[in-house]
Amino acid sequence: MLLDEHKSTNTQRNMGQSEELANELTKNTFHLISAINIATSWTVSTDDANAFSEHWKKFCLSNQHMFPKQKSKPNHHSDHIPKLFQHWGLAQASAT
């Protein structure tokens, strides 16, 4: 009987961890998609550029937190994207 209680407690703990990971993955994906939506939109404002920067930073930090053993070098180029939006406009506008 004590063993059954132990199994039940471990199962509940694992479910809690699994749910927490699912929530973190959902937030991570949200920040990635939000950044991509801004970067690929046809218009952008200063507020949009700032929002891109915030979403991208949260996405990168979330990746580091969820996957600490995954080694990746930070891409400093993404830090310049909001400035490039303001100077050159969006990728679609500069490509046409």
C-alpha positions as CSV (number, residue, x, y, z in Angstrom):
1,M,0.0,0.0,0.0
2,L,2.8,2.4,0.8
3,L,4.4,1.6,-2.6
4,D,1.1,2.5,-4.3
5,E,1.1,5.9,-2.6
6,H,4.7,6.5,-3.6
7,K,3.9,5.6,-7.3
8,S,0.9,7.9,-7.2
9,T,2.9,10.8,-5.8
10,N,5.6,10.2,-8.4
11,T,3.0,10.1,-11.2
12,Q,1.5,13.3,-10.0
13,R,4.9,15.0,-9.8
14,N,5.8,13.8,-13.3
15,M,2.5,15.1,-14.6
16,G,3.1,18.4,-13.0
17,Q,6.6,18.6,-14.6
18,S,5.2,17.6,-17.9
19,E,2.4,20.2,-17.7
20,E,5.0,22.8,-16.8
21,L,7.2,21.9,-19.8
22,A,4.2,22.0,-22.1
23,N,3.4,25.5,-20.8
24,E,7.0,26.6,-21.3
25,L,7.0,25.2,-24.8
26,T,3.8,27.0,-25.6
27,K,5.2,30.3,-24.4
28,N,8.4,29.7,-26.3
29,T,6.6,29.0,-29.5
30,F,4.4,32.0,-29.0
31,H,7.4,34.3,-28.7
32,L,9.0,32.8,-31.8
33,I,5.8,33.1,-33.9
34,S,5.2,36.6,-32.7
35,A,8.8,37.7,-33.7
36,I,8.4,36.0,-37.1
37,N,5.0,37.6,-37.7
38,I,6.5,41.1,-37.0
39,A,9.6,40.4,-39.2
40,T,7.5,39.2,-42.1
41,S,4.7,41.8,-41.9
42,W,4.3,44.5,-44.6
43,T,4.4,47.4,-42.2
44,V,6.3,48.0,-39.1
45,S,6.4,50.8,-36.5
46,T,8.9,51.6,-33.7
47,D,6.6,49.8,-31.3
48,D,6.6,46.7,-33.6
49,A,10.4,46.8,-33.7
50,N,10.6,47.0,-29.9
51,A,8.0,44.1,-29.6
52,F,10.1,42.0,-32.0
53,S,13.1,42.6,-29.8
54,E,11.2,41.6,-26.7
55,H,9.7,38.5,-28.2
56,W,13.1,37.4,-29.6
57,K,14.9,37.9,-26.3
58,K,12.2,35.9,-24.4
59,F,12.4,33.2,-27.1
60,C,16.2,32.9,-26.7
61,L,16.1,33.0,-22.9
62,S,13.4,30.4,-22.9
63,N,15.4,28.1,-25.1
64,Q,18.4,28.4,-22.8
65,H,16.2,27.6,-19.8
66,M,14.4,24.6,-21.3
67,F,17.5,23.1,-23.0
68,P,20.5,23.9,-20.8
69,K,22.6,21.1,-22.3
70,Q,22.0,22.3,-25.9
71,K,25.0,24.4,-26.8
72,S,24.3,27.3,-29.2
73,K,26.1,30.5,-29.7
74,P,24.0,33.6,-29.4
75,N,23.2,35.2,-32.7
76,H,24.1,38.9,-32.2
77,H,22.7,39.7,-35.6
78,S,19.2,39.3,-34.4
79,D,19.8,42.2,-31.9
80,H,20.2,44.5,-34.8
81,I,16.9,43.6,-36.6
82,P,14.8,46.4,-34.9
83,K,17.4,49.0,-36.0
84,L,17.4,47.5,-39.5
85,F,13.6,47.7,-39.7
86,Q,13.8,51.4,-38.9
87,H,16.6,52.2,-41.2
88,W,15.9,49.9,-44.3
89,G,12.3,48.9,-43.7
90,L,11.0,45.4,-43.9
91,A,12.7,42.6,-45.9
92,Q,9.8,42.5,-48.4
93,A,10.1,46.3,-49.0
94,S,13.8,46.2,-49.5
95,A,13.6,43.2,-51.8
96,T,11.2,44.7,-54.3
